């Protein structure tokens, strides 16, 4: 009995002490530990019940029907099919417009009445008159009359591609107003006095044309585009005559050149249509180029692929020649074959109806091999010098004994 009272007194003392000190010690009741904070929380909950929240009225929404179409099955918006085809469409439009204009011009030439029906040309250059003097009259207006046509017809890009293959000592015949000069890879491009130099493929250029007016325009144009370049010579001469073209210069300051030296590259664009003897011109060019690695690069226009187109060209050939100094209906394949030069590459551009020709020639080795064999065997007399060599020697002798010939080197070429 006494023991029980003692235990109860101890519990009351411990409880009173814990409440006063706000201790967190657990109380033991019926063998269980009770935390004081939990007891207080339970009492406070019972004493102050929470107030119920007042519910807000819900917003009325009308019922909607669910769609059977899922989000992934919705069709995508259609893209513009011409979005990435603008440039090809514009290019094709320009091409078709150009071809329509070209064919329209040819058709106009075909229906235009001729003053003399018997004057229709057949493309035989032997029966065609020499109209090269016309270039003296149209020299000042030539560039402006062909700029738009050459650009739209792709002639300018063909010029660039052809001239980019020139290297070493270059001879350009029928240079005209110098429409190819900007495409050369010059050995010194820019003003050398200011140190603006560039290593290129072209060592020297000899520019030859029969028209002094056109050559003067080319000279002025070159001086404005490329000041400070040396090794350029300007020669007024008929390139189809033997011995009129000087050889390449030994150095940049040499005006004349020995005929014994040969050129690495010969360039001519639209020149075979303007001379009276295109076969003779090609033979002269073959004599000016090196035998093995030398190349003759030509860009010409002549007869096309279709008979109806050639008949139109024949009908308007004489009128076109009298106006522009060019016979546009000559057979380029026949002219090249008669020249005796070796064909490296020859083909016509289809988009011009086959009337624009890319020609690459070189001097054949057969003549040199035959001559060397005859000299080694000794069975025959040594071969006589060719007509080109005889003509060259005669021109040199005449130049020493008399006044200079019609070959004229323009002053101030450097």
Buried (B, 14 or more C-beta within 10 A) or exposed (E): EEEEEEEEEEEEEBEEEBEEEEEEEEBEEEEEEEEBEEEEEEEEEEEEEEEEEEEEEEEEEEEEEEEEEEEEEEEEEEEEEEEEEEEEEEEEEEBEEBBEBBEEEBEEBBEEEEEEEEEBBEBEBEEBEEBBEBBEEBBEEBBEEBEEBBEBBBBBEBBEEBBEEBBBBBBBBBBBBBBBBBBBBBBBBBEEEEEEBEEBBBBBBBBBBBBBBBBBBBBEBBBEEBEBBBBBBBBBBBBBBBBBBBBBBEEBEBEBBBBEBBBBBBBBBBBBBBBBBBBBBBBBBBBBBBEEEBBBBBBBBBBBEEEEBBEBBBBBBBBBBEEBBBBBBBBBBBBBEBBBBBBEEBEBBEEBBBBBBBBBBBBBEEBEEEEEEBEEEEEEEEEEEEEBBEBBEEBEEEBEEEEEEEBEBBEEBE
